[in-house]
């Protein structure tokens, strides 16, 4: 089983630290979800993991081999970034076909049949220039590059941005299909959490440049609850639990709790207990301003 391991990753721009000593281990054969608020450091982390951006401190290795400027390792990695027409890059002047041809030469395991199948499935006009594409079409190009690269570790940054609901469903179906057939590792960074939750085996939450949580998605949801009721009752019920995101309305109070191993829900108090979605858990952990 291959492992991509980051240790002590720090990234500084000027006087600002964007990442603060990040440790992260990604195992092959999983679909990870990377979620966090804008500016949390998600894209910076992905770019460092794939050697598109140097870390200010720390190391990234694949099976013990350094990733940075190591062609033998980099051929197993793909970071399909969100295309931006406002970036002014050379890619914007290319036709889609030219852009994909360059990708085919860059990724040694490129599967042209997969690329052509996805072009047809998305109905993408490969004769159009990148700077003439809609936001949804730009997302389709990044998805095609990611899936056709056949890279063992494939990272996608906001792959469904701009896609309508039908195309988003299509993407997740294609992702699961590819994962099932190949066992490749995918890391999906997205703000549309609920749609992705069902396909994410593990979730990684990034907050203020640090890894706040990395856990099996289902196990996280099974220990996450919202407890509400009269403030005094809620306080008694949650006295020994991990509490997040307090909400007050008069004498009523609501909190999110994450049960630790061996803990159980309180049953002797007059409170309401509800299970939470992944999005609700994320908001509870990261929604409050510092």
Order of alpha helices (4+ residues) and beta strands (2+ residues): beta-beta-beta-alpha-beta-beta-alpha-beta-alpha-alpha-alpha-beta-alpha-beta-alpha-beta-beta-alpha-beta-alpha-beta-beta-beta-alpha
